[in-house]
Amino acid sequence: MIYNLLLFLLSPLLLLYYLFRLATGKEDPVHWRERFGDFPSSVPPRAGGEGARRFWVHAVSVGEVMAAKPILRELRKRYPEAFLLLTTTTRGGREVAQGIADASAVAFFPLDFPWAVGRALQHVQPDAVLLMEWEIWPNFLLAAKRQGAKVAVLNGRISDKGLRRGLKARGLLKDGLGAVDLFAMQSDEDTRRAGLVGVPSERAQTFGNTKFDESVSMLSSDERRALRTELGIPEGAPVWICGSTRDGKDGIPDEELLVAEAAQKVRERFPELQLIVAPRHLERVETVKAHLPGAVQRSKREQGPTLILDTFGELGRVYAVADVAFIGGSLAPWGGQSVFQPLAQGVPALFGSHMNNQRDIAALAIAEGVAEQVEGAAGLAAAVCHWLALSPEQKAETAVKARGLIERNQGVSVRCLDAVEALLEA
């Protein structure tokens, strides 16, 4: 097919790019063989489809891994003896995935060369392949289907950029889309977009967002106090957390520069402000540090009024000490990062106008009165001051509303797995 012809023609460049990443330290030097279907000993081969059920769950990066957590938890509940393979594409995703107890093994997803995906699938022999959000790799999907696996896209989402690409590549994606048995989409708009890129209407349904089901409990008052002490936050000091900040794009500067400008204005009114910045990509830490004068690093166990959270997997918990949160990737046009984690801790969320990847939860949060859209450093500073100035009673009311929004929309993972079970039993 045309897809494989293009893949063949581009393969020398793709392999050179991969080797460049390996040589420059941007690629994992230990587990690189997994990219070519050579899985580690933690993924034992399956002989002839025997034994307990096997599920292959794929999540590209950190956000998709977080969306996969409740799916893996529900799978483990329903199939206690099952082998649950969790694959990722990025190193950051793998780091987070390794901390998920419900996964039997973690590996990198193979490149979509026929021989690589064929080798991996022959080794794993899954009963079902569950792809988080929107991962359409034609060779992998067709090989999985030929092997007899049921294939489902869960927590399906098509961004504005993804829609444009999907419409252009509709012919190339046709065979891959045809190999998928179920598209469980996040919203009616995502379901509509799935149809536009070629998904048959009978295979796409709206299920909701599995991130609502993420097992995040609000920290108790004692736990919050202990965490504040651990982070070196003085008693009574207001806390502003900026999560998953991104580099600049399309003429907009790095978001940390805008945060630094806003923080300077906020400190004129709240001089004891504690600012915590968690960059989306940890390879940017030195750049972020240069943008934030006097900043210290969490990884070095340093403490100070401006802290860079340069560790994996802590942000969701650290949000609990915040009075207000800013969602990165939204002032610069990256589409916005997750709003779920601060809301789950009862913390109001601020974000810029570029939230197309999070449009539904952003709209729900604004309507609920637990989020606010801002423009630029000045708008960000004004909004932070507004939320910091709330009375304790108003902050408590906001926390109840934020947590209530999360709880009312839970149950998506159960519905998704009900549908997967129906496929397996058909």
Contacts in CASP RR format, 6 or more apart in sequence:
PFRMAT RR
TARGET T0000
AUTHOR 0000-0000-0000
METHOD contacts of the structure
MODEL  1
MIYNLLLFLLSPLLLLYYLFRLATGKEDPVHWRERFGDFPSSVPPRAGGE
GARRFWVHAVSVGEVMAAKPILRELRKRYPEAFLLLTTTTRGGREVAQGI
ADASAVAFFPLDFPWAVGRALQHVQPDAVLLMEWEIWPNFLLAAKRQGAK
VAVLNGRISDKGLRRGLKARGLLKDGLGAVDLFAMQSDEDTRRAGLVGVP
SERAQTFGNTKFDESVSMLSSDERRALRTELGIPEGAPVWICGSTRDGKD
GIPDEELLVAEAAQKVRERFPELQLIVAPRHLERVETVKAHLPGAVQRSK
REQGPTLILDTFGELGRVYAVADVAFIGGSLAPWGGQSVFQPLAQGVPAL
FGSHMNNQRDIAALAIAEGVAEQVEGAAGLAAAVCHWLALSPEQKAETAV
KARGLIERNQGVSVRCLDAVEALLEA
1 138 0 8 1.000
1 175 0 8 1.000
2 171 0 8 1.000
2 172 0 8 1.000
3 138 0 8 1.000
3 139 0 8 1.000
3 172 0 8 1.000
3 175 0 8 1.000
4 114 0 8 1.000
4 139 0 8 1.000
6 172 0 8 1.000
7 112 0 8 1.000
7 113 0 8 1.000
7 139 0 8 1.000
11 113 0 8 1.000
14 111 0 8 1.000
18 27 0 8 1.000
18 35 0 8 1.000
18 111 0 8 1.000
21 27 0 8 1.000
22 29 0 8 1.000
22 32 0 8 1.000
26 283 0 8 1.000
27 91 0 8 1.000
28 91 0 8 1.000
28 94 0 8 1.000
28 108 0 8 1.000
31 40 0 8 1.000
31 94 0 8 1.000
31 107 0 8 1.000
31 108 0 8 1.000
32 108 0 8 1.000
34 40 0 8 1.000
34 107 0 8 1.000
34 108 0 8 1.000
34 110 0 8 1.000
35 108 0 8 1.000
35 109 0 8 1.000
35 110 0 8 1.000
35 111 0 8 1.000
35 116 0 8 1.000
36 110 0 8 1.000
36 111 0 8 1.000
36 113 0 8 1.000
36 116 0 8 1.000
36 119 0 8 1.000
37 110 0 8 1.000
37 116 0 8 1.000
37 117 0 8 1.000
37 118 0 8 1.000
37 119 0 8 1.000
37 120 0 8 1.000
37 123 0 8 1.000
38 119 0 8 1.000
39 105 0 8 1.000
39 107 0 8 1.000
39 120 0 8 1.000
39 123 0 8 1.000
39 124 0 8 1.000
40 105 0 8 1.000
40 107 0 8 1.000
42 104 0 8 1.000
42 105 0 8 1.000
42 106 0 8 1.000
42 107 0 8 1.000
43 85 0 8 1.000
43 105 0 8 1.000
43 107 0 8 1.000
43 123 0 8 1.000
43 124 0 8 1.000
44 83 0 8 1.000
45 123 0 8 1.000
45 124 0 8 1.000
45 125 0 8 1.000
46 54 0 8 1.000
46 83 0 8 1.000
46 123 0 8 1.000
46 124 0 8 1.000
46 125 0 8 1.000
48 125 0 8 1.000
49 125 0 8 1.000
52 79 0 8 1.000
52 81 0 8 1.000
52 82 0 8 1.000
52 83 0 8 1.000
53 79 0 8 1.000
53 81 0 8 1.000
53 82 0 8 1.000
53 83 0 8 1.000
53 127 0 8 1.000
53 128 0 8 1.000
53 424 0 8 1.000
54 82 0 8 1.000
54 83 0 8 1.000
54 84 0 8 1.000
54 85 0 8 1.000
54 124 0 8 1.000
54 125 0 8 1.000
54 126 0 8 1.000
54 127 0 8 1.000
55 75 0 8 1.000
55 79 0 8 1.000
55 82 0 8 1.000
55 83 0 8 1.000
55 84 0 8 1.000
55 85 0 8 1.000
55 126 0 8 1.000
55 127 0 8 1.000
55 128 0 8 1.000
55 129 0 8 1.000
55 130 0 8 1.000
56 85 0 8 1.000
56 87 0 8 1.000
56 124 0 8 1.000
56 126 0 8 1.000
56 128 0 8 1.000
56 129 0 8 1.000
56 130 0 8 1.000
56 144 0 8 1.000
56 149 0 8 1.000
57 68 0 8 1.000
57 71 0 8 1.000
57 72 0 8 1.000
57 75 0 8 1.000
57 84 0 8 1.000
57 85 0 8 1.000
57 86 0 8 1.000
57 87 0 8 1.000
57 103 0 8 1.000
57 130 0 8 1.000
57 132 0 8 1.000
58 86 0 8 1.000
58 87 0 8 1.000
58 88 0 8 1.000
58 109 0 8 1.000
58 129 0 8 1.000
58 130 0 8 1.000
58 131 0 8 1.000
58 132 0 8 1.000
58 135 0 8 1.000
59 65 0 8 1.000
59 67 0 8 1.000
59 68 0 8 1.000
59 86 0 8 1.000
59 87 0 8 1.000
59 88 0 8 1.000
59 93 0 8 1.000
59 97 0 8 1.000
59 132 0 8 1.000
59 133 0 8 1.000
60 88 0 8 1.000
60 89 0 8 1.000
60 90 0 8 1.000
60 93 0 8 1.000
60 109 0 8 1.000
60 132 0 8 1.000
60 133 0 8 1.000
60 135 0 8 1.000
61 88 0 8 1.000
61 89 0 8 1.000
61 90 0 8 1.000
61 92 0 8 1.000
61 93 0 8 1.000
62 90 0 8 1.000
62 92 0 8 1.000
62 93 0 8 1.000
62 96 0 8 1.000
63 93 0 8 1.000
63 337 0 8 1.000
63 338 0 8 1.000
64 88 0 8 1.000
64 93 0 8 1.000
64 132 0 8 1.000
64 133 0 8 1.000
64 155 0 8 1.000
65 86 0 8 1.000
65 88 0 8 1.000
65 93 0 8 1.000
65 96 0 8 1.000
65 97 0 8 1.000
65 100 0 8 1.000
65 132 0 8 1.000
66 96 0 8 1.000
66 211 0 8 1.000
66 214 0 8 1.000
66 338 0 8 1.000
66 340 0 8 1.000
67 132 0 8 1.000
67 133 0 8 1.000
67 155 0 8 1.000
67 209 0 8 1.000
67 210 0 8 1.000
67 211 0 8 1.000
67 214 0 8 1.000
68 86 0 8 1.000
68 100 0 8 1.000
68 132 0 8 1.000
68 210 0 8 1.000
69 100 0 8 1.000
69 102 0 8 1.000
69 214 0 8 1.000
69 215 0 8 1.000
70 210 0 8 1.000
70 211 0 8 1.000
70 213 0 8 1.000
70 214 0 8 1.000
70 215 0 8 1.000
70 412 0 8 1.000
70 413 0 8 1.000
71 130 0 8 1.000
71 132 0 8 1.000
71 154 0 8 1.000
71 155 0 8 1.000
71 210 0 8 1.000
71 413 0 8 1.000
71 416 0 8 1.000
71 417 0 8 1.000
72 84 0 8 1.000
72 86 0 8 1.000
72 100 0 8 1.000
72 102 0 8 1.000
72 103 0 8 1.000
73 102 0 8 1.000
73 215 0 8 1.000
73 413 0 8 1.000
74 413 0 8 1.000
74 414 0 8 1.000
74 416 0 8 1.000
74 417 0 8 1.000
75 82 0 8 1.000
75 84 0 8 1.000
75 102 0 8 1.000
75 417 0 8 1.000
76 82 0 8 1.000
76 84 0 8 1.000
76 102 0 8 1.000
78 417 0 8 1.000
78 421 0 8 1.000
82 104 0 8 1.000
83 104 0 8 1.000
83 105 0 8 1.000
84 102 0 8 1.000
84 103 0 8 1.000
84 104 0 8 1.000
84 105 0 8 1.000
85 103 0 8 1.000
85 104 0 8 1.000
85 105 0 8 1.000
85 106 0 8 1.000
85 107 0 8 1.000
85 124 0 8 1.000
85 126 0 8 1.000
86 97 0 8 1.000
86 100 0 8 1.000
86 103 0 8 1.000
86 105 0 8 1.000
86 106 0 8 1.000
86 107 0 8 1.000
87 106 0 8 1.000
87 107 0 8 1.000
87 108 0 8 1.000
87 109 0 8 1.000
88 94 0 8 1.000
88 97 0 8 1.000
88 106 0 8 1.000
88 108 0 8 1.000
88 109 0 8 1.000
89 108 0 8 1.000
89 109 0 8 1.000
92 282 0 8 1.000
92 312 0 8 1.000
94 106 0 8 1.000
94 108 0 8 1.000
95 312 0 8 1.000
95 313 0 8 1.000
96 312 0 8 1.000
96 313 0 8 1.000
97 103 0 8 1.000
97 106 0 8 1.000
98 106 0 8 1.000
100 106 0 8 1.000
110 116 0 8 1.000
110 117 0 8 1.000
110 119 0 8 1.000
110 120 0 8 1.000
110 140 0 8 1.000
111 117 0 8 1.000
112 137 0 8 1.000
112 138 0 8 1.000
112 139 0 8 1.000
112 140 0 8 1.000
113 139 0 8 1.000
114 139 0 8 1.000
114 143 0 8 1.000
117 137 0 8 1.000
117 139 0 8 1.000
117 140 0 8 1.000
117 143 0 8 1.000
118 143 0 8 1.000
121 140 0 8 1.000
121 143 0 8 1.000
121 144 0 8 1.000
121 147 0 8 1.000
121 149 0 8 1.000
122 147 0 8 1.000
125 147 0 8 1.000
126 144 0 8 1.000
126 149 0 8 1.000
127 149 0 8 1.000
127 150 0 8 1.000
127 424 0 8 1.000
128 149 0 8 1.000
128 150 0 8 1.000
128 151 0 8 1.000
128 152 0 8 1.000
128 420 0 8 1.000
128 423 0 8 1.000
128 424 0 8 1.000
129 141 0 8 1.000
129 144 0 8 1.000
129 149 0 8 1.000
129 150 0 8 1.000
129 151 0 8 1.000
129 152 0 8 1.000
130 152 0 8 1.000
130 154 0 8 1.000
130 420 0 8 1.000
131 151 0 8 1.000
131 152 0 8 1.000
131 153 0 8 1.000
131 154 0 8 1.000
131 180 0 8 1.000
132 153 0 8 1.000
132 154 0 8 1.000
132 155 0 8 1.000
132 156 0 8 1.000
133 153 0 8 1.000
133 154 0 8 1.000
133 155 0 8 1.000
133 156 0 8 1.000
133 157 0 8 1.000
134 153 0 8 1.000
134 156 0 8 1.000
134 157 0 8 1.000
134 158 0 8 1.000
134 162 0 8 1.000
135 153 0 8 1.000
136 153 0 8 1.000
136 173 0 8 1.000
136 176 0 8 1.000
136 177 0 8 1.000
136 180 0 8 1.000
137 176 0 8 1.000
138 172 0 8 1.000
138 173 0 8 1.000
138 175 0 8 1.000
138 176 0 8 1.000
138 179 0 8 1.000
141 151 0 8 1.000
141 175 0 8 1.000
141 176 0 8 1.000
141 178 0 8 1.000
141 179 0 8 1.000
141 180 0 8 1.000
142 175 0 8 1.000
142 176 0 8 1.000
142 179 0 8 1.000
144 151 0 8 1.000
144 179 0 8 1.000
145 151 0 8 1.000
145 179 0 8 1.000
150 181 0 8 1.000
150 420 0 8 1.000
150 423 0 8 1.000
150 424 0 8 1.000
151 179 0 8 1.000
151 180 0 8 1.000
151 181 0 8 1.000
151 182 0 8 1.000
152 180 0 8 1.000
152 181 0 8 1.000
152 182 0 8 1.000
152 183 0 8 1.000
152 184 0 8 1.000
152 416 0 8 1.000
152 419 0 8 1.000
152 420 0 8 1.000
152 423 0 8 1.000
153 180 0 8 1.000
153 182 0 8 1.000
153 183 0 8 1.000
153 184 0 8 1.000
153 185 0 8 1.000
154 184 0 8 1.000
154 207 0 8 1.000
154 210 0 8 1.000
154 416 0 8 1.000
154 420 0 8 1.000
155 184 0 8 1.000
155 186 0 8 1.000
155 207 0 8 1.000
155 208 0 8 1.000
155 209 0 8 1.000
155 210 0 8 1.000
155 211 0 8 1.000
155 412 0 8 1.000
155 416 0 8 1.000
156 183 0 8 1.000
156 184 0 8 1.000
156 185 0 8 1.000
156 186 0 8 1.000
156 190 0 8 1.000
156 194 0 8 1.000
157 185 0 8 1.000
157 186 0 8 1.000
157 187 0 8 1.000
157 190 0 8 1.000
157 357 0 8 1.000
158 166 0 8 1.000
158 190 0 8 1.000
158 193 0 8 1.000
158 194 0 8 1.000
158 197 0 8 1.000
159 335 0 8 1.000
159 356 0 8 1.000
159 357 0 8 1.000
160 356 0 8 1.000
161 356 0 8 1.000
163 193 0 8 1.000
163 196 0 8 1.000
163 197 0 8 1.000
166 173 0 8 1.000
166 197 0 8 1.000
167 196 0 8 1.000
167 197 0 8 1.000
170 197 0 8 1.000
170 198 0 8 1.000
173 197 0 8 1.000
173 198 0 8 1.000
174 198 0 8 1.000
177 197 0 8 1.000
177 198 0 8 1.000
177 199 0 8 1.000
178 200 0 8 1.000
180 199 0 8 1.000
180 203 0 8 1.000
181 203 0 8 1.000
181 423 0 8 1.000
182 203 0 8 1.000
182 205 0 8 1.000
182 419 0 8 1.000
182 420 0 8 1.000
182 423 0 8 1.000
183 191 0 8 1.000
183 194 0 8 1.000
183 199 0 8 1.000
183 203 0 8 1.000
183 204 0 8 1.000
183 205 0 8 1.000
184 205 0 8 1.000
184 207 0 8 1.000
184 208 0 8 1.000
184 415 0 8 1.000
184 416 0 8 1.000
184 419 0 8 1.000
185 191 0 8 1.000
185 194 0 8 1.000
185 204 0 8 1.000
185 205 0 8 1.000
185 206 0 8 1.000
185 207 0 8 1.000
185 208 0 8 1.000
186 206 0 8 1.000
186 207 0 8 1.000
186 208 0 8 1.000
186 209 0 8 1.000
186 360 0 8 1.000
187 206 0 8 1.000
187 208 0 8 1.000
187 209 0 8 1.000
187 360 0 8 1.000
188 206 0 8 1.000
189 359 0 8 1.000
189 360 0 8 1.000
190 206 0 8 1.000
191 204 0 8 1.000
191 205 0 8 1.000
191 206 0 8 1.000
194 204 0 8 1.000
195 201 0 8 1.000
195 204 0 8 1.000
205 419 0 8 1.000
207 412 0 8 1.000
207 415 0 8 1.000
207 416 0 8 1.000
207 419 0 8 1.000
208 409 0 8 1.000
208 412 0 8 1.000
209 360 0 8 1.000
209 361 0 8 1.000
209 409 0 8 1.000
209 412 0 8 1.000
210 412 0 8 1.000
210 413 0 8 1.000
210 416 0 8 1.000
211 338 0 8 1.000
211 340 0 8 1.000
211 361 0 8 1.000
212 340 0 8 1.000
212 406 0 8 1.000
212 409 0 8 1.000
212 410 0 8 1.000
212 411 0 8 1.000
212 412 0 8 1.000
213 410 0 8 1.000
213 411 0 8 1.000
213 412 0 8 1.000
213 413 0 8 1.000
213 414 0 8 1.000
214 340 0 8 1.000
214 341 0 8 1.000
214 344 0 8 1.000
216 316 0 8 1.000
216 340 0 8 1.000
216 341 0 8 1.000
216 344 0 8 1.000
216 345 0 8 1.000
218 320 0 8 1.000
218 344 0 8 1.000
218 345 0 8 1.000
218 346 0 8 1.000
218 399 0 8 1.000
218 403 0 8 1.000
219 227 0 8 1.000
219 317 0 8 1.000
219 320 0 8 1.000
219 345 0 8 1.000
223 320 0 8 1.000
224 320 0 8 1.000
224 321 0 8 1.000
227 317 0 8 1.000
227 318 0 8 1.000
227 320 0 8 1.000
227 321 0 8 1.000
228 235 0 8 1.000
228 239 0 8 1.000
228 321 0 8 1.000
231 274 0 8 1.000
231 276 0 8 1.000
231 298 0 8 1.000
231 303 0 8 1.000
231 307 0 8 1.000
231 318 0 8 1.000
231 321 0 8 1.000
232 303 0 8 1.000
232 304 0 8 1.000
233 239 0 8 1.000
233 274 0 8 1.000
233 321 0 8 1.000
234 272 0 8 1.000
234 274 0 8 1.000
236 272 0 8 1.000
237 272 0 8 1.000
237 273 0 8 1.000
237 274 0 8 1.000
238 270 0 8 1.000
238 272 0 8 1.000
238 273 0 8 1.000
238 274 0 8 1.000
238 323 0 8 1.000
238 388 0 8 1.000
239 273 0 8 1.000
239 274 0 8 1.000
239 276 0 8 1.000
239 321 0 8 1.000
239 322 0 8 1.000
239 323 0 8 1.000
240 263 0 8 1.000
240 266 0 8 1.000
240 273 0 8 1.000
240 274 0 8 1.000
240 275 0 8 1.000
240 276 0 8 1.000
240 322 0 8 1.000
240 323 0 8 1.000
240 324 0 8 1.000
240 325 0 8 1.000
240 326 0 8 1.000
240 384 0 8 1.000
240 388 0 8 1.000
241 276 0 8 1.000
241 277 0 8 1.000
241 278 0 8 1.000
241 309 0 8 1.000
241 315 0 8 1.000
241 318 0 8 1.000
241 319 0 8 1.000
241 321 0 8 1.000
241 322 0 8 1.000
241 324 0 8 1.000
241 325 0 8 1.000
241 326 0 8 1.000
241 342 0 8 1.000
241 347 0 8 1.000
242 255 0 8 1.000
242 256 0 8 1.000
242 259 0 8 1.000
242 275 0 8 1.000
242 276 0 8 1.000
242 277 0 8 1.000
242 278 0 8 1.000
242 325 0 8 1.000
242 326 0 8 1.000
242 328 0 8 1.000
243 277 0 8 1.000
243 278 0 8 1.000
243 280 0 8 1.000
243 309 0 8 1.000
243 315 0 8 1.000
243 325 0 8 1.000
243 326 0 8 1.000
243 327 0 8 1.000
243 328 0 8 1.000
243 337 0 8 1.000
244 278 0 8 1.000
244 279 0 8 1.000
244 280 0 8 1.000
244 315 0 8 1.000
244 327 0 8 1.000
244 328 0 8 1.000
244 329 0 8 1.000
244 336 0 8 1.000
244 337 0 8 1.000
244 338 0 8 1.000
245 254 0 8 1.000
245 255 0 8 1.000
245 256 0 8 1.000
245 259 0 8 1.000
245 277 0 8 1.000
245 278 0 8 1.000
245 279 0 8 1.000
245 280 0 8 1.000
245 288 0 8 1.000
245 326 0 8 1.000
245 328 0 8 1.000
245 329 0 8 1.000
246 254 0 8 1.000
246 255 0 8 1.000
246 279 0 8 1.000
246 280 0 8 1.000
246 281 0 8 1.000
246 328 0 8 1.000
246 329 0 8 1.000
246 332 0 8 1.000
246 334 0 8 1.000
246 337 0 8 1.000
247 254 0 8 1.000
247 255 0 8 1.000
247 281 0 8 1.000
247 284 0 8 1.000
247 287 0 8 1.000
247 332 0 8 1.000
248 254 0 8 1.000
248 255 0 8 1.000
248 332 0 8 1.000
249 332 0 8 1.000
249 333 0 8 1.000
249 334 0 8 1.000
250 332 0 8 1.000
250 333 0 8 1.000
252 331 0 8 1.000
252 332 0 8 1.000
252 333 0 8 1.000
253 332 0 8 1.000
254 287 0 8 1.000
254 288 0 8 1.000
254 291 0 8 1.000
254 332 0 8 1.000
255 328 0 8 1.000
255 329 0 8 1.000
255 331 0 8 1.000
255 332 0 8 1.000
256 277 0 8 1.000
256 279 0 8 1.000
256 287 0 8 1.000
256 288 0 8 1.000
256 291 0 8 1.000
256 292 0 8 1.000
257 291 0 8 1.000
258 331 0 8 1.000
258 376 0 8 1.000
258 377 0 8 1.000
258 380 0 8 1.000
259 275 0 8 1.000
259 277 0 8 1.000
259 291 0 8 1.000
259 292 0 8 1.000
259 326 0 8 1.000
259 377 0 8 1.000
259 380 0 8 1.000
260 291 0 8 1.000
260 292 0 8 1.000
260 293 0 8 1.000
261 377 0 8 1.000
261 381 0 8 1.000
262 376 0 8 1.000
262 377 0 8 1.000
262 378 0 8 1.000
262 379 0 8 1.000
262 380 0 8 1.000
262 381 0 8 1.000
262 384 0 8 1.000
263 273 0 8 1.000
263 275 0 8 1.000
263 306 0 8 1.000
263 381 0 8 1.000
265 377 0 8 1.000
265 378 0 8 1.000
265 381 0 8 1.000
265 385 0 8 1.000
266 273 0 8 1.000
266 381 0 8 1.000
266 384 0 8 1.000
266 385 0 8 1.000
266 388 0 8 1.000
267 273 0 8 1.000
269 385 0 8 1.000
270 385 0 8 1.000
270 388 0 8 1.000
272 305 0 8 1.000
273 305 0 8 1.000
273 388 0 8 1.000
274 304 0 8 1.000
274 305 0 8 1.000
274 306 0 8 1.000
274 307 0 8 1.000
275 292 0 8 1.000
275 305 0 8 1.000
275 306 0 8 1.000
275 307 0 8 1.000
276 306 0 8 1.000
276 307 0 8 1.000
276 308 0 8 1.000
276 309 0 8 1.000
276 318 0 8 1.000
276 322 0 8 1.000
277 288 0 8 1.000
277 292 0 8 1.000
277 295 0 8 1.000
277 306 0 8 1.000
277 307 0 8 1.000
277 308 0 8 1.000
277 309 0 8 1.000
278 308 0 8 1.000
278 309 0 8 1.000
278 310 0 8 1.000
278 314 0 8 1.000
278 315 0 8 1.000
278 318 0 8 1.000
279 285 0 8 1.000
279 288 0 8 1.000
279 308 0 8 1.000
279 310 0 8 1.000
280 328 0 8 1.000
280 329 0 8 1.000
280 337 0 8 1.000
282 310 0 8 1.000
282 312 0 8 1.000
285 297 0 8 1.000
285 308 0 8 1.000
285 310 0 8 1.000
288 295 0 8 1.000
288 308 0 8 1.000
289 295 0 8 1.000
289 297 0 8 1.000
289 308 0 8 1.000
292 306 0 8 1.000
292 308 0 8 1.000
293 306 0 8 1.000
294 306 0 8 1.000
295 306 0 8 1.000
295 307 0 8 1.000
295 308 0 8 1.000
296 302 0 8 1.000
296 303 0 8 1.000
296 304 0 8 1.000
296 306 0 8 1.000
296 307 0 8 1.000
296 308 0 8 1.000
297 307 0 8 1.000
297 308 0 8 1.000
297 310 0 8 1.000
298 307 0 8 1.000
298 308 0 8 1.000
298 309 0 8 1.000
298 310 0 8 1.000
298 311 0 8 1.000
298 314 0 8 1.000
299 310 0 8 1.000
299 311 0 8 1.000
309 315 0 8 1.000
309 318 0 8 1.000
315 341 0 8 1.000
316 341 0 8 1.000
316 342 0 8 1.000
316 344 0 8 1.000
316 345 0 8 1.000
319 325 0 8 1.000
319 341 0 8 1.000
319 342 0 8 1.000
319 344 0 8 1.000
319 345 0 8 1.000
319 347 0 8 1.000
320 345 0 8 1.000
320 347 0 8 1.000
322 342 0 8 1.000
322 345 0 8 1.000
322 347 0 8 1.000
323 347 0 8 1.000
323 387 0 8 1.000
323 388 0 8 1.000
323 395 0 8 1.000
324 347 0 8 1.000
324 348 0 8 1.000
324 349 0 8 1.000
324 350 0 8 1.000
324 383 0 8 1.000
324 384 0 8 1.000
324 387 0 8 1.000
324 388 0 8 1.000
325 342 0 8 1.000
325 347 0 8 1.000
325 348 0 8 1.000
325 349 0 8 1.000
325 350 0 8 1.000
326 349 0 8 1.000
326 350 0 8 1.000
326 351 0 8 1.000
326 380 0 8 1.000
326 384 0 8 1.000
327 336 0 8 1.000
327 337 0 8 1.000
327 338 0 8 1.000
327 339 0 8 1.000
327 342 0 8 1.000
327 349 0 8 1.000
327 350 0 8 1.000
327 351 0 8 1.000
327 352 0 8 1.000
327 355 0 8 1.000
327 358 0 8 1.000
328 334 0 8 1.000
328 336 0 8 1.000
328 337 0 8 1.000
328 351 0 8 1.000
329 335 0 8 1.000
329 336 0 8 1.000
329 337 0 8 1.000
329 354 0 8 1.000
330 336 0 8 1.000
330 337 0 8 1.000
330 351 0 8 1.000
330 352 0 8 1.000
330 353 0 8 1.000
330 354 0 8 1.000
330 355 0 8 1.000
331 352 0 8 1.000
331 354 0 8 1.000
331 374 0 8 1.000
331 376 0 8 1.000
331 380 0 8 1.000
332 354 0 8 1.000
333 354 0 8 1.000
334 354 0 8 1.000
334 357 0 8 1.000
335 354 0 8 1.000
335 355 0 8 1.000
335 356 0 8 1.000
335 357 0 8 1.000
335 358 0 8 1.000
336 351 0 8 1.000
336 354 0 8 1.000
336 355 0 8 1.000
336 356 0 8 1.000
336 357 0 8 1.000
336 358 0 8 1.000
337 357 0 8 1.000
337 358 0 8 1.000
338 358 0 8 1.000
339 349 0 8 1.000
339 351 0 8 1.000
339 358 0 8 1.000
339 361 0 8 1.000
339 362 0 8 1.000
339 365 0 8 1.000
339 371 0 8 1.000
340 361 0 8 1.000
340 406 0 8 1.000
342 348 0 8 1.000
342 349 0 8 1.000
342 402 0 8 1.000
343 349 0 8 1.000
343 365 0 8 1.000
343 370 0 8 1.000
343 371 0 8 1.000
343 402 0 8 1.000
343 403 0 8 1.000
343 405 0 8 1.000
343 406 0 8 1.000
344 402 0 8 1.000
344 403 0 8 1.000
344 406 0 8 1.000
345 402 0 8 1.000
346 370 0 8 1.000
346 398 0 8 1.000
346 399 0 8 1.000
346 400 0 8 1.000
346 402 0 8 1.000
346 403 0 8 1.000
347 399 0 8 1.000
347 402 0 8 1.000
348 369 0 8 1.000
348 370 0 8 1.000
348 371 0 8 1.000
348 372 0 8 1.000
348 387 0 8 1.000
348 398 0 8 1.000
348 402 0 8 1.000
349 365 0 8 1.000
349 370 0 8 1.000
349 371 0 8 1.000
349 372 0 8 1.000
350 371 0 8 1.000
350 372 0 8 1.000
350 373 0 8 1.000
350 374 0 8 1.000
350 380 0 8 1.000
350 383 0 8 1.000
350 384 0 8 1.000
350 387 0 8 1.000
351 358 0 8 1.000
351 362 0 8 1.000
351 371 0 8 1.000
351 372 0 8 1.000
351 373 0 8 1.000
351 374 0 8 1.000
352 373 0 8 1.000
352 374 0 8 1.000
352 375 0 8 1.000
352 376 0 8 1.000
353 373 0 8 1.000
353 375 0 8 1.000
355 362 0 8 1.000
355 373 0 8 1.000
362 371 0 8 1.000
362 373 0 8 1.000
364 405 0 8 1.000
364 409 0 8 1.000
365 371 0 8 1.000
365 402 0 8 1.000
365 405 0 8 1.000
366 372 0 8 1.000
366 373 0 8 1.000
368 401 0 8 1.000
368 402 0 8 1.000
368 405 0 8 1.000
369 398 0 8 1.000
369 401 0 8 1.000
370 398 0 8 1.000
370 401 0 8 1.000
370 402 0 8 1.000
370 405 0 8 1.000
372 383 0 8 1.000
372 386 0 8 1.000
372 387 0 8 1.000
374 380 0 8 1.000
374 382 0 8 1.000
374 383 0 8 1.000
390 398 0 8 1.000
END
